[in-house]
Amino acid sequence: MTYHVLDRLLYLYIDEKNDAQTISNKLQIEISEVERVIKLYENSEHKRNTPPILQK
């Protein structure tokens, strides 16, 4: 998968709120590839959120 396709896939999933089947149809790629990227994205959610700063 090229970066261009990956970027488009993430845009359709995150910004446009499309489901895996719709993305697969729009980009003409296998649904298993779309689901794999979505799983990787969702499993790395903790990396995008900063933990709260605790004050003493």
Secondary structure as UniProt FT lines:
FT   HELIX           3..10
FT   HELIX           11..15
FT   HELIX           20..27
FT   HELIX           31..43
FT   HELIX           45..48
//
